Structure formats: structure tokens, C-alpha cells
Amino acid sequence: MALGPTFGGKIDGMKDKLVHGVRKALPARSVTKLEEGYRKARVRAVNARYGYPARGLKVIAVTGTNGKTTTINYINSILKAADYKTAMFSTALIEIAGQERANDLNRTVPLTNQLYEFFAEAKKAKVDYVVLEITSHALQQHKLDGVPIEAAIMTNLTQDHLDYHKTMENYAAAKAILFRNSPRYIVLNHDDKWFDYYDKFEAGEQKMTYGENEAAEAHITRTKLYKKGSEADVVFDHQTKLELATHLPGKFNISNMTAAATIAYLLGVSVDKIVEGVADLEAVPGRFEHVDVGDKGYEVVVDYAHTPDAIEKLLEAARSVTKNRVILVFGATGDRDKGKRPIMGEIAARLADRIVVTDEESYNEEPSGIRAAVIQGVESAGGSGKLTEIPDRREAIEKALSIATKGDMILITGMGHEQYRIINGKQIPWNDAAVVKELTS
């Protein structure tokens, strides 16, 4: 399961040269059409190179702004509890027939050859289901062209990737590509603000909704939150009640858990196996991941949260289970949606007790400008008194650890499971959890 740069990677490398060579000579609209044609041709070529590996596979695809990774990990766990052989490609983990490894590609969108190599390996392993995390970028770039979708799940839609899509309407439309060809099953979040937009799409066989909304067919009727877990009662079709318990904390994870339980219910998985599969998932790397710091008296949590909605839900979850202060270490990514940076700062000022703004991944952007935009949001919301700016991420984490006292929770966000950072175009080995362990050992 190498998933490295092979034939498709060489094709990918041709794109920039091709487009760069004509960009100056052609109008922007022509370049867009050129790129569109190139992407379609590339997918067809790589698909053929690997022998059309997705044919015959039952693909469950999850899209949305937040919760994709956790949701497909829940689905994968439930299907394995039901004795199905699975393959899973998520931002955090890649697994084929029980062989799991960390996803160290540092890509939200896998290269086309990496995705189709994964399909080929899954087919060779004769898996029953493929569970796939799919982004708006991948959909708009035609990476799933020709891939039969058995089930499509939408978690939510909140602000992100506007650097790429420009407007929320364009972003929503890109996500909607997954539902256009009437997959056999569709699962939608009835609590999401964009629910009506996606509800217009018809499933080939059955569509089901989930959430706390009373109209949801998988209705969350009770929730209970703990420091290291959650519980929920979910009633399917007004008659089948499931009492679900998970190791993952936070109301947002109850939503992710319910999305996974809903598709499993549609696939005919027994109630007992759904309950078992949910309980079997002990953790997802970089998703409300507790870092063992011994008997320090405070807790440290690493999370991938990098959007306003994700930061808000994470902070709310932390406040609901923390006796003392919530200390937040965060920043924002370079070369991405700049409009969300001050919004995240405002949320931090409202919900965190202490804030340490630091560098995340600047890519090719000046880090000081990224921090300034975040700090602007903090200060505009009256959070200046709780703010510290420390550019060096290691020093920022060390500062948070030094001021933490008994009962505090430190949240370190933005990097999650990542194994390296991209700064000034260079990859630098990095993992937040590993840094915490080193500093507290």
C-alpha cells in the first residue's frame, strides 16, 4: 500500500507546466476550460492505468465541511463489527482489510494516482465496502468521475475554502456534485443550515435524515456529555431506539456518530452491531485527541479544528466538561480562506479563558500577517487581556503548559494528526501530540 508518486504523479506534474505555458497567452476563461479538460483527461488516464479499479466496489462517500474524518472512522468501525471487510481513506488514517497506517500525505485532496491506487489495492483485497472522505476540491476536480457511489453522506456546510470557491454558493454546489447521479442511499444532516439545499437531491433507493430536529428520521432524543466520551439515544423511523455510547467527547461527535449509524441502518446492519461498532472506536488521531501528560492535573487535547464552526464547537465541548480554564493554542493556515481568520479570533475571545496565537502552516504566506488577522478578531471581541502572541509553535505550546493549573484543559488546534508543517514551501517534521509529550516528559 505504497500510495506514492507513480504514473499518475507524473501526469500531475505535467499540469503546472502545461497551464503555466499558456496562462499568459490565453484569457482567464480559456485557462479555466483548459484546466477543466486536463483534469477530466487525467482522471480517465489514471483510471485506465489502474484498470478501472472502482468498478464493482461499494463506495460510501462522506462530504461536508467538518466531521468527515470522524464519521468515516465510525462507519468503518461499525462495518467491521458487522464482519464486513473494509477499506478506508481518510485525512487521518488509511486502512485496507484491517491493515492501518497513518495518512502522512498531508493532503486534504489526494493526488489522482494515490486515490486510484487505493481503489486498486481495495479491489485486490476483495473488500465489501470502501469508505471514502471526499472534499469539494476533489469533486470539482473530477476525481470521482466514473466511480459508482453506493451511499453519499453530507455532514454539514460552514465557511471554509472560500479562497478556492469564492462564495458559499459555489462551495455548496461543489459538494452537491456527489449527489447529482442519485446514489443508492443518501444521508443528510437535518440540523444543518444548508439541509434544504441538499434535500432536493433524490436517492436511487432511499434517503434518510439525522439530527436533533424532530423531523429527522434518525432522531437524536437524548445526549449526555462526559470528559472522555458521550452518550445518545437515537430513534430510527419513530420506532427503533438505539442507545449509543462512544469514547469520543463533544456534541459534534454525537452528530458524526449518528450519521454513521444512519447509513449502517440503511445498509441493514443489525442494531447490536451498530452499537458495538460505535463503542469500538476508541480514538481518531488529531480529533479531540487526549495527550497523556501523566499526573500534571491538567488535560491536553489536540484537534484538527481549522474552521470557525469547528473551533466554536470544540471550545463549547471543552467548556462543558472542564472544571477550570480552557487555554487555546491556535493560528490559521496560509494561502487559504483569509476571511475566516478574524472570525476564529472572535470565537476564541468569546469562549477561551486564555489564548496563545501562534504559527500553524504558513505555506508561502508571511506568518506575521496571518497572526495579525487572527489577533484582530480577538481584540475586536474584547479578548486583548487574555491574549499572548508567540510565533514559534513549540514555544507557544510550552507557554500554555507552563500556565496550566489543576483542572485546566489546553486545546491545541489546526494541525491535528499532521506529521509535518509546510513553511515557506518547505516540509518540516512536526506533530503537536509528540511535542506535548516531549515537553511534559
PEFEN-V672755 format. One record per helix or strand of 3 or more residues. SS is the DSSP state (helix for helix, strand for strand). FROM is the first residue (numbers start at 1). TO is the last residue. Records with the same first field share a line. If there is no record, write none. Layout:
# PEFEN-V672755
SS->FROM-TO, FROM-TO
This chain:
# PEFEN-V672755
helix->7-23, 28-49, 68-81, 112-124, 136-140, 162-165, 168-179, 195-199, 251-266, 271-280, 308-321, 340-351, 367-380, 384-386, 393-403, 432-440
strand->59-63, 86-89, 93-96, 99-102, 129-133, 149-154, 185-189, 206-211, 218-226, 229-236, 240-246, 289-291, 299-303, 326-330, 354-357, 387-389, 409-413, 420-423, 426-429
